[in-house]
Amino acid sequence: MSKEITTRLSGQFALVTGASSGIGAAVAVALAAHGASVVVNYSHDEEGANKVVKTITDAGGQAYAAEADVSKEDQVQAMFKQAIEKFGTLHIVVANAGIQVDSPFLDMTLAQWQKVIDVNLTGQFLCLREAAREFVRRGPQPDVSTALGKIICMSSVHEVIPWGGHVNYASSKGGIMQLMKSTAQELAPQKIRINSIAPGAIATPINLSARDTPEEEKALLELIPYNRVGDPADIGRLAAWLVSDEADYITGQTIFMDGGMTLYPGFASGG
Ligand code: BGC
């Protein structure tokens, strides 16, 4: 008899990459609030990761911080090995870590291109592969989770909206779309669910420079019909639901959470 269908994630073990700040931190906190034990991954910001762990443990949850650069195979494998040793297994992996290294295209160096592809796309490949390997190794636990395992790829509205001046970033997010869909297609028969969340402009450090003057904020809001910048907690709530049994029949989908950014707001008065 499988467990009652609920958003509760009790008894489940999760790993969230890039969880020391921004969207990753909010996702880690939201998963823990629903009862999951969480690995809070970080690459440099140990202090930020420790704060997230403290937020979770102060609220009665279970979490620990783990350093790994997601673009490095040996570091990703060591992080998963440690998580499996500590927790026994993982049921949920959120491949969230991502960076922007912006440049006009004519000036973009190979190093700027490569860095963003390495972290944003290769990093997700490495984490998805380790996650899927662990789900298959562990086998079904239907009283804990209906799916064998759940993966969320953190994408962006820029998996579909072209973004001049950010060609490396937009290319990485377009790549994540096919990474997510192709792995979801291949692994659905094994009951592994893989989906993407595509946030729009969420108030996090990555886009501070696009929001830190009233003029910039006004220009940004013109791209958002719902007229507010998103809160990381918006994404946290969606992630906690998407990995729960309530969303058990969803796989291979990108869910845009963007206040309407992908509605091409310029066409409300133009075209
Ligand atoms: C980027 C942000 C940007 C948002 C909307 C995100 O993926 O990381 O910098 O504000 O897309 O353009």
Residues whose N, C-alpha, C, O or C-beta is under 5 A from the ligand:
A	BS01	BGC	S156 V157 P199 G200 A201 I206 N207
